[in-house]
Amino acid sequence: MGVTRRNRLYIWFLFLFVTDLVSCRCRTLSVDPDPCDSMNQRDFQKLRSDQITVLINGYSEYRIPLLQTIVASYSSSSIVSSILVLWGNPSTPDQLLDQLYQNLTQYSPSISLIQQSSSSLNARFLPRSSLDTRAVLICDDDVEIDRRSLEFAFSVWKSNPHRLVGTFVRSHGFDLQGKEWIYTVHPDQYSIVLTKFMMVKQDYLFEYSCKGGVKMEEMRMIVDRMRNCEDILMNFVAADSSRAGPIMVGAERVRDWGDARNEQLVDERVRDAGLSSRRVEHRKRRGNCIREFHRVMGKMPLMYSYGKVVNSVGEQGLCRKAGKLVFCDRD
């Protein structure tokens, strides 16, 4: 009788062990003790230049259906080498993450779900030894872009690999009355690309996370304290390195589900899940970030860019046809 009981206990513990082993294979826990190890600093010239790696930041469980749709869209593009979903919500149940992994990997075996070891926004820029492309697309889990625009953005980046390329832009400015730097929107110039859709060279991940000494460490701490502004800091890093502003590209179709201006027909839980959707104090807080980064760095590296690059070249001249002024190349 005792032997039978021991056998049953053995089988039960074996079942638990196998179950845990399967669970571990479902997703990766980000436990790299030193992401700034020299092994994570890749030789830029030896990285793939014909494809990109996509890093999608995920946090809200309400956005999981949308996240799966976005991942499927990216995985269908021939320019995408791999997709890493960086899950930053530490309270998400393991079972839900395992199911998410199973759903994501049905699209492609090159999709990974990485459970971040902390909820720090700085973690989205950690260098990773698995990245094998020069270009890295940093994006959110609530922005959906068409494939043609994605590929066009990549072609623009390949011609300007030291600059940030994106579809959503903002600007810094100087308030003469208050005598301080502010975060704003200008109709004809910009200096900041948002991480809703930001294409960067892989080197900048290492510069953001591992270089810059005490000053950069203090600025990353500001990001953690504010729970915001990691995108602004990356723009500081890129502008300081390249001595140039970012590039805005036009998109044929880009859907921003997290924009607070969406009407009520959009699920409020999806729309309001993002930090930036909380408009109260949002612009003021980001202005504080700019001032703090400027204080720590001791200079203002952000530079203005003008206009946007579009994927079309059409007739600009107008002709009168059928009693109307139309572009001359139209019938």
Buried (B, 14 or more C-beta within 10 A) or exposed (E): EEEEEEEEEEEEEEEEEEEEEEBEEBBBEBEBEEBBEEEBBBEEEEBEEEBBBBBBBBBBBBBBEBBBEBBBBBBEBEBBBBBBBBBBBEEBEEEEBBEBBEBBBEBBEBBBBBBBBEBBBBBBBBBBEEBBBBBBBBBBBBBBBBBEBBBBBBEBBBEBBBBBBBBBBBBBBEEEEEEBBBBBEBEEBBBBBBBBBBBBBBBBBBBBBBBBEEEBEBBBBBBBEBEBBBBBBBBBBBBBBBEBBBBBBBBEEBBBBBBEEBEEEBBEEBBBBBBBBEEEEBBEBBBBBBBBBBEBBEEBBBBBBEEBBBBEEEEEEEEEEEEEEEEEEEE
